[in-house]
Amino acid sequence: MSNHDELSFDVTLRVRDTCLCLHVQRAARALARRFDEALRPVGLTNGQFSLLMSLNRPTPPRISDVATLLAMDRTTLTAALKPLERRGLVSVTVDETDRRGRRLVLTPAGRDQLASALPIWERAHAEIDALITGSDPETLRADLRALS
């Protein structure tokens, strides 16, 4: 029997119905679209909101720390920073403790943009939490953190 014979349509249906990767990716895209739409009035995407929020710290973080938090490689993070930097929401500075490194600073304009976006994000999250009827949203968050 060949591998071709073992690949029935039933297998396709089983993978479709049970694949965690597929379901997490689909949910992630749907959530991203929902948050992009919600944040559009303040001129941010969900990714930009997350990036700006990751910079809201007492001490400006290093690029590598933000990349780790957001599960991004440094090149992708650098590309995502460019439009925020051009808009004056973020600045990149030399790390005083290691002149080779860079730190990311949330500017006053970035802080204002983030403050405007926060109530929108909170409303969108409340709406999404209300849609999760089969389980506890906090359990879901914990499970997703365990996978990441």
mmCIF file of the C-alpha atoms, coordinates in Angstrom:
data_MODEL
# 
_entry.id   MODEL 
# 
loop_
_atom_site.group_PDB 
_atom_site.id 
_atom_site.type_symbol 
_atom_site.label_atom_id 
_atom_site.label_alt_id 
_atom_site.label_comp_id 
_atom_site.label_asym_id 
_atom_site.label_entity_id 
_atom_site.label_seq_id 
_atom_site.pdbx_PDB_ins_code 
_atom_site.Cartn_x 
_atom_site.Cartn_y 
_atom_site.Cartn_z 
_atom_site.occupancy 
_atom_site.B_iso_or_equiv 
_atom_site.pdbx_formal_charge 
_atom_site.auth_seq_id 
_atom_site.auth_comp_id 
_atom_site.auth_asym_id 
_atom_site.auth_atom_id 
_atom_site.pdbx_PDB_model_num 
ATOM 1   C CA . MET A 1 1   ? 0.000   0.000  0.000  1.00 0.00 ? 1   MET A CA 1 
ATOM 2   C CA . SER A 1 2   ? 1.373   3.411  -0.943 1.00 0.00 ? 2   SER A CA 1 
ATOM 3   C CA . ASN A 1 3   ? 1.323   6.597  1.104  1.00 0.00 ? 3   ASN A CA 1 
ATOM 4   C CA . HIS A 1 4   ? -1.180  7.915  -1.416 1.00 0.00 ? 4   HIS A CA 1 
ATOM 5   C CA . ASP A 1 5   ? -3.675  5.214  -0.460 1.00 0.00 ? 5   ASP A CA 1 
ATOM 6   C CA . GLU A 1 6   ? -3.422  6.161  3.237  1.00 0.00 ? 6   GLU A CA 1 
ATOM 7   C CA . LEU A 1 7   ? -4.232  9.796  2.531  1.00 0.00 ? 7   LEU A CA 1 
ATOM 8   C CA . SER A 1 8   ? -8.009  9.622  2.371  1.00 0.00 ? 8   SER A CA 1 
ATOM 9   C CA . PHE A 1 9   ? -10.384 12.565 2.598  1.00 0.00 ? 9   PHE A CA 1 
ATOM 10  C CA . ASP A 1 10  ? -11.206 11.378 6.127  1.00 0.00 ? 10  ASP A CA 1 
ATOM 11  C CA . VAL A 1 11  ? -7.628  12.209 7.072  1.00 0.00 ? 11  VAL A CA 1 
ATOM 12  C CA . THR A 1 12  ? -8.107  15.715 5.685  1.00 0.00 ? 12  THR A CA 1 
ATOM 13  C CA . LEU A 1 13  ? -11.244 16.154 7.769  1.00 0.00 ? 13  LEU A CA 1 
ATOM 14  C CA . ARG A 1 14  ? -9.499  14.844 10.890 1.00 0.00 ? 14  ARG A CA 1 
ATOM 15  C CA . VAL A 1 15  ? -6.602  17.257 10.451 1.00 0.00 ? 15  VAL A CA 1 
ATOM 16  C CA . ARG A 1 16  ? -9.001  20.114 9.733  1.00 0.00 ? 16  ARG A CA 1 
ATOM 17  C CA . ASP A 1 17  ? -10.975 19.390 12.873 1.00 0.00 ? 17  ASP A CA 1 
ATOM 18  C CA . THR A 1 18  ? -8.111  18.671 15.281 1.00 0.00 ? 18  THR A CA 1 
ATOM 19  C CA . CYS A 1 19  ? -5.080  20.698 14.173 1.00 0.00 ? 19  CYS A CA 1 
ATOM 20  C CA . LEU A 1 20  ? -4.226  23.126 16.974 1.00 0.00 ? 20  LEU A CA 1 
ATOM 21  C CA . CYS A 1 21  ? -1.897  25.083 14.706 1.00 0.00 ? 21  CYS A CA 1 
ATOM 22  C CA . LEU A 1 22  ? -4.663  25.643 12.133 1.00 0.00 ? 22  LEU A CA 1 
ATOM 23  C CA . HIS A 1 23  ? -7.199  26.707 14.758 1.00 0.00 ? 23  HIS A CA 1 
ATOM 24  C CA . VAL A 1 24  ? -4.796  29.019 16.585 1.00 0.00 ? 24  VAL A CA 1 
ATOM 25  C CA . GLN A 1 25  ? -3.737  30.633 13.289 1.00 0.00 ? 25  GLN A CA 1 
ATOM 26  C CA . ARG A 1 26  ? -7.340  31.118 12.195 1.00 0.00 ? 26  ARG A CA 1 
ATOM 27  C CA . ALA A 1 27  ? -8.269  32.590 15.567 1.00 0.00 ? 27  ALA A CA 1 
ATOM 28  C CA . ALA A 1 28  ? -5.184  34.833 15.523 1.00 0.00 ? 28  ALA A CA 1 
ATOM 29  C CA . ARG A 1 29  ? -6.080  36.209 12.079 1.00 0.00 ? 29  ARG A CA 1 
ATOM 30  C CA . ALA A 1 30  ? -9.696  36.796 13.105 1.00 0.00 ? 30  ALA A CA 1 
ATOM 31  C CA . LEU A 1 31  ? -8.621  38.538 16.324 1.00 0.00 ? 31  LEU A CA 1 
ATOM 32  C CA . ALA A 1 32  ? -6.060  40.621 14.438 1.00 0.00 ? 32  ALA A CA 1 
ATOM 33  C CA . ARG A 1 33  ? -8.740  41.798 11.987 1.00 0.00 ? 33  ARG A CA 1 
ATOM 34  C CA . ARG A 1 34  ? -11.108 42.630 14.862 1.00 0.00 ? 34  ARG A CA 1 
ATOM 35  C CA . PHE A 1 35  ? -8.478  44.665 16.734 1.00 0.00 ? 35  PHE A CA 1 
ATOM 36  C CA . ASP A 1 36  ? -7.216  46.337 13.540 1.00 0.00 ? 36  ASP A CA 1 
ATOM 37  C CA . GLU A 1 37  ? -10.752 47.525 12.831 1.00 0.00 ? 37  GLU A CA 1 
ATOM 38  C CA . ALA A 1 38  ? -11.296 48.673 16.416 1.00 0.00 ? 38  ALA A CA 1 
ATOM 39  C CA . LEU A 1 39  ? -7.986  50.589 16.555 1.00 0.00 ? 39  LEU A CA 1 
ATOM 40  C CA . ARG A 1 40  ? -8.333  52.158 13.088 1.00 0.00 ? 40  ARG A CA 1 
ATOM 41  C CA . PRO A 1 41  ? -9.855  55.420 14.480 1.00 0.00 ? 41  PRO A CA 1 
ATOM 42  C CA . VAL A 1 42  ? -6.628  56.087 16.417 1.00 0.00 ? 42  VAL A CA 1 
ATOM 43  C CA . GLY A 1 43  ? -4.398  55.150 13.494 1.00 0.00 ? 43  GLY A CA 1 
ATOM 44  C CA . LEU A 1 44  ? -2.893  51.963 14.911 1.00 0.00 ? 44  LEU A CA 1 
ATOM 45  C CA . THR A 1 45  ? -2.904  48.315 13.983 1.00 0.00 ? 45  THR A CA 1 
ATOM 46  C CA . ASN A 1 46  ? -3.071  45.602 16.615 1.00 0.00 ? 46  ASN A CA 1 
ATOM 47  C CA . GLY A 1 47  ? 0.626   44.904 16.080 1.00 0.00 ? 47  GLY A CA 1 
ATOM 48  C CA . GLN A 1 48  ? 1.538   48.558 16.541 1.00 0.00 ? 48  GLN A CA 1 
ATOM 49  C CA . PHE A 1 49  ? -0.570  48.727 19.699 1.00 0.00 ? 49  PHE A CA 1 
ATOM 50  C CA . SER A 1 50  ? 1.215   45.677 21.124 1.00 0.00 ? 50  SER A CA 1 
ATOM 51  C CA . LEU A 1 51  ? 4.594   47.073 20.171 1.00 0.00 ? 51  LEU A CA 1 
ATOM 52  C CA . LEU A 1 52  ? 3.901   50.470 21.736 1.00 0.00 ? 52  LEU A CA 1 
ATOM 53  C CA . MET A 1 53  ? 2.500   48.815 24.868 1.00 0.00 ? 53  MET A CA 1 
ATOM 54  C CA . SER A 1 54  ? 5.652   46.695 25.158 1.00 0.00 ? 54  SER A CA 1 
ATOM 55  C CA . LEU A 1 55  ? 7.644   49.942 25.403 1.00 0.00 ? 55  LEU A CA 1 
ATOM 56  C CA . ASN A 1 56  ? 5.534   51.332 28.248 1.00 0.00 ? 56  ASN A CA 1 
ATOM 57  C CA . ARG A 1 57  ? 8.072   50.531 30.977 1.00 0.00 ? 57  ARG A CA 1 
ATOM 58  C CA . PRO A 1 58  ? 9.958   52.494 33.612 1.00 0.00 ? 58  PRO A CA 1 
ATOM 59  C CA . THR A 1 59  ? 13.220  51.925 31.695 1.00 0.00 ? 59  THR A CA 1 
ATOM 60  C CA . PRO A 1 60  ? 13.407  51.823 27.889 1.00 0.00 ? 60  PRO A CA 1 
ATOM 61  C CA . PRO A 1 61  ? 13.890  48.204 26.831 1.00 0.00 ? 61  PRO A CA 1 
ATOM 62  C CA . ARG A 1 62  ? 16.564  46.824 24.549 1.00 0.00 ? 62  ARG A CA 1 
ATOM 63  C CA . ILE A 1 63  ? 15.509  45.754 21.076 1.00 0.00 ? 63  ILE A CA 1 
ATOM 64  C CA . SER A 1 64  ? 16.306  42.132 21.939 1.00 0.00 ? 64  SER A CA 1 
ATOM 65  C CA . ASP A 1 65  ? 14.031  42.229 25.010 1.00 0.00 ? 65  ASP A CA 1 
ATOM 66  C CA . VAL A 1 66  ? 11.095  43.519 22.962 1.00 0.00 ? 66  VAL A CA 1 
ATOM 67  C CA . ALA A 1 67  ? 11.746  40.989 20.201 1.00 0.00 ? 67  ALA A CA 1 
ATOM 68  C CA . THR A 1 68  ? 11.640  38.187 22.771 1.00 0.00 ? 68  THR A CA 1 
ATOM 69  C CA . LEU A 1 69  ? 8.447   39.479 24.394 1.00 0.00 ? 69  LEU A CA 1 
ATOM 70  C CA . LEU A 1 70  ? 6.663   39.818 21.049 1.00 0.00 ? 70  LEU A CA 1 
ATOM 71  C CA . ALA A 1 71  ? 8.107   36.543 19.668 1.00 0.00 ? 71  ALA A CA 1 
ATOM 72  C CA . MET A 1 72  ? 9.592   38.409 16.696 1.00 0.00 ? 72  MET A CA 1 
ATOM 73  C CA . ASP A 1 73  ? 13.021  38.275 15.161 1.00 0.00 ? 73  ASP A CA 1 
ATOM 74  C CA . ARG A 1 74  ? 15.048  41.488 15.372 1.00 0.00 ? 74  ARG A CA 1 
ATOM 75  C CA . THR A 1 75  ? 14.778  42.179 11.636 1.00 0.00 ? 75  THR A CA 1 
ATOM 76  C CA . THR A 1 76  ? 10.986  42.010 11.696 1.00 0.00 ? 76  THR A CA 1 
ATOM 77  C CA . LEU A 1 77  ? 10.867  44.171 14.819 1.00 0.00 ? 77  LEU A CA 1 
ATOM 78  C CA . THR A 1 78  ? 13.157  46.767 13.231 1.00 0.00 ? 78  THR A CA 1 
ATOM 79  C CA . ALA A 1 79  ? 10.885  46.921 10.179 1.00 0.00 ? 79  ALA A CA 1 
ATOM 80  C CA . ALA A 1 80  ? 7.802   47.294 12.409 1.00 0.00 ? 80  ALA A CA 1 
ATOM 81  C CA . LEU A 1 81  ? 9.470   50.145 14.302 1.00 0.00 ? 81  LEU A CA 1 
ATOM 82  C CA . LYS A 1 82  ? 10.193  52.251 11.200 1.00 0.00 ? 82  LYS A CA 1 
ATOM 83  C CA . PRO A 1 83  ? 6.658   53.648 10.647 1.00 0.00 ? 83  PRO A CA 1 
ATOM 84  C CA . LEU A 1 84  ? 6.246   54.306 14.375 1.00 0.00 ? 84  LEU A CA 1 
ATOM 85  C CA . GLU A 1 85  ? 9.578   56.095 14.436 1.00 0.00 ? 85  GLU A CA 1 
ATOM 86  C CA . ARG A 1 86  ? 8.626   58.194 11.367 1.00 0.00 ? 86  ARG A CA 1 
ATOM 87  C CA . ARG A 1 87  ? 5.394   59.188 13.137 1.00 0.00 ? 87  ARG A CA 1 
ATOM 88  C CA . GLY A 1 88  ? 7.371   60.261 16.209 1.00 0.00 ? 88  GLY A CA 1 
ATOM 89  C CA . LEU A 1 89  ? 5.796   57.633 18.459 1.00 0.00 ? 89  LEU A CA 1 
ATOM 90  C CA . VAL A 1 90  ? 9.032   55.776 19.166 1.00 0.00 ? 90  VAL A CA 1 
ATOM 91  C CA . SER A 1 91  ? 12.675  56.752 19.219 1.00 0.00 ? 91  SER A CA 1 
ATOM 92  C CA . VAL A 1 92  ? 15.676  54.467 19.074 1.00 0.00 ? 92  VAL A CA 1 
ATOM 93  C CA . THR A 1 93  ? 18.582  55.493 21.287 1.00 0.00 ? 93  THR A CA 1 
ATOM 94  C CA . VAL A 1 94  ? 22.039  54.176 22.042 1.00 0.00 ? 94  VAL A CA 1 
ATOM 95  C CA . ASP A 1 95  ? 22.199  51.950 25.119 1.00 0.00 ? 95  ASP A CA 1 
ATOM 96  C CA . GLU A 1 96  ? 24.320  53.840 27.647 1.00 0.00 ? 96  GLU A CA 1 
ATOM 97  C CA . THR A 1 97  ? 25.512  50.606 29.279 1.00 0.00 ? 97  THR A CA 1 
ATOM 98  C CA . ASP A 1 98  ? 26.491  48.975 25.978 1.00 0.00 ? 98  ASP A CA 1 
ATOM 99  C CA . ARG A 1 99  ? 27.117  51.453 23.151 1.00 0.00 ? 99  ARG A CA 1 
ATOM 100 C CA . ARG A 1 100 ? 26.608  48.672 20.583 1.00 0.00 ? 100 ARG A CA 1 
ATOM 101 C CA . GLY A 1 101 ? 23.016  48.110 21.731 1.00 0.00 ? 101 GLY A CA 1 
ATOM 102 C CA . ARG A 1 102 ? 19.867  50.121 21.127 1.00 0.00 ? 102 ARG A CA 1 
ATOM 103 C CA . ARG A 1 103 ? 16.998  50.963 23.441 1.00 0.00 ? 103 ARG A CA 1 
ATOM 104 C CA . LEU A 1 104 ? 13.450  51.754 22.385 1.00 0.00 ? 104 LEU A CA 1 
ATOM 105 C CA . VAL A 1 105 ? 11.805  54.813 23.875 1.00 0.00 ? 105 VAL A CA 1 
ATOM 106 C CA . LEU A 1 106 ? 8.082   55.485 23.859 1.00 0.00 ? 106 LEU A CA 1 
ATOM 107 C CA . THR A 1 107 ? 7.897   59.214 23.084 1.00 0.00 ? 107 THR A CA 1 
ATOM 108 C CA . PRO A 1 108 ? 5.323   61.563 24.647 1.00 0.00 ? 108 PRO A CA 1 
ATOM 109 C CA . ALA A 1 109 ? 3.379   61.387 21.353 1.00 0.00 ? 109 ALA A CA 1 
ATOM 110 C CA . GLY A 1 110 ? 3.561   57.592 21.507 1.00 0.00 ? 110 GLY A CA 1 
ATOM 111 C CA . ARG A 1 111 ? 2.329   57.615 25.086 1.00 0.00 ? 111 ARG A CA 1 
ATOM 112 C CA . ASP A 1 112 ? -0.595  59.871 24.056 1.00 0.00 ? 112 ASP A CA 1 
ATOM 113 C CA . GLN A 1 113 ? -1.430  57.575 21.125 1.00 0.00 ? 113 GLN A CA 1 
ATOM 114 C CA . LEU A 1 114 ? -1.330  54.555 23.414 1.00 0.00 ? 114 LEU A CA 1 
ATOM 115 C CA . ALA A 1 115 ? -3.529  56.289 26.012 1.00 0.00 ? 115 ALA A CA 1 
ATOM 116 C CA . SER A 1 116 ? -6.091  57.061 23.281 1.00 0.00 ? 116 SER A CA 1 
ATOM 117 C CA . ALA A 1 117 ? -6.042  53.453 22.091 1.00 0.00 ? 117 ALA A CA 1 
ATOM 118 C CA . LEU A 1 118 ? -6.323  51.802 25.515 1.00 0.00 ? 118 LEU A CA 1 
ATOM 119 C CA . PRO A 1 119 ? -10.086 52.329 26.064 1.00 0.00 ? 119 PRO A CA 1 
ATOM 120 C CA . ILE A 1 120 ? -10.741 50.983 22.558 1.00 0.00 ? 120 ILE A CA 1 
ATOM 121 C CA . TRP A 1 121 ? -8.603  47.930 23.280 1.00 0.00 ? 121 TRP A CA 1 
ATOM 122 C CA . GLU A 1 122 ? -10.432 47.393 26.590 1.00 0.00 ? 122 GLU A CA 1 
ATOM 123 C CA . ARG A 1 123 ? -13.856 47.552 24.897 1.00 0.00 ? 123 ARG A CA 1 
ATOM 124 C CA . ALA A 1 124 ? -12.766 45.168 22.142 1.00 0.00 ? 124 ALA A CA 1 
ATOM 125 C CA . HIS A 1 125 ? -11.402 42.756 24.732 1.00 0.00 ? 125 HIS A CA 1 
ATOM 126 C CA . ALA A 1 126 ? -14.628 42.837 26.735 1.00 0.00 ? 126 ALA A CA 1 
ATOM 127 C CA . GLU A 1 127 ? -16.568 42.027 23.554 1.00 0.00 ? 127 GLU A CA 1 
ATOM 128 C CA . ILE A 1 128 ? -14.260 39.121 22.755 1.00 0.00 ? 128 ILE A CA 1 
ATOM 129 C CA . ASP A 1 129 ? -14.361 37.764 26.306 1.00 0.00 ? 129 ASP A CA 1 
ATOM 130 C CA . ALA A 1 130 ? -18.164 37.772 26.049 1.00 0.00 ? 130 ALA A CA 1 
ATOM 131 C CA . LEU A 1 131 ? -17.933 35.627 22.899 1.00 0.00 ? 131 LEU A CA 1 
ATOM 132 C CA . ILE A 1 132 ? -15.899 32.936 24.676 1.00 0.00 ? 132 ILE A CA 1 
ATOM 133 C CA . THR A 1 133 ? -18.768 30.998 26.160 1.00 0.00 ? 133 THR A CA 1 
ATOM 134 C CA . GLY A 1 134 ? -17.365 27.472 26.226 1.00 0.00 ? 134 GLY A CA 1 
ATOM 135 C CA . SER A 1 135 ? -14.463 28.199 28.535 1.00 0.00 ? 135 SER A CA 1 
ATOM 136 C CA . ASP A 1 136 ? -12.955 30.732 30.867 1.00 0.00 ? 136 ASP A CA 1 
ATOM 137 C CA . PRO A 1 137 ? -11.000 33.476 29.040 1.00 0.00 ? 137 PRO A CA 1 
ATOM 138 C CA . GLU A 1 138 ? -8.315  33.459 31.750 1.00 0.00 ? 138 GLU A CA 1 
ATOM 139 C CA . THR A 1 139 ? -7.816  29.718 31.292 1.00 0.00 ? 139 THR A CA 1 
ATOM 140 C CA . LEU A 1 140 ? -7.538  30.235 27.552 1.00 0.00 ? 140 LEU A CA 1 
ATOM 141 C CA . ARG A 1 141 ? -4.928  32.969 28.076 1.00 0.00 ? 141 ARG A CA 1 
ATOM 142 C CA . ALA A 1 142 ? -2.956  30.704 30.414 1.00 0.00 ? 142 ALA A CA 1 
ATOM 143 C CA . ASP A 1 143 ? -3.100  27.854 27.928 1.00 0.00 ? 143 ASP A CA 1 
ATOM 144 C CA . LEU A 1 144 ? -1.907  30.106 25.100 1.00 0.00 ? 144 LEU A CA 1 
ATOM 145 C CA . ARG A 1 145 ? 0.946   31.414 27.258 1.00 0.00 ? 145 ARG A CA 1 
ATOM 146 C CA . ALA A 1 146 ? 1.948   27.816 27.969 1.00 0.00 ? 146 ALA A CA 1 
ATOM 147 C CA . LEU A 1 147 ? 2.157   27.150 24.234 1.00 0.00 ? 147 LEU A CA 1 
ATOM 148 C CA . SER A 1 148 ? 4.224   30.239 23.575 1.00 0.00 ? 148 SER A CA 1 
# 
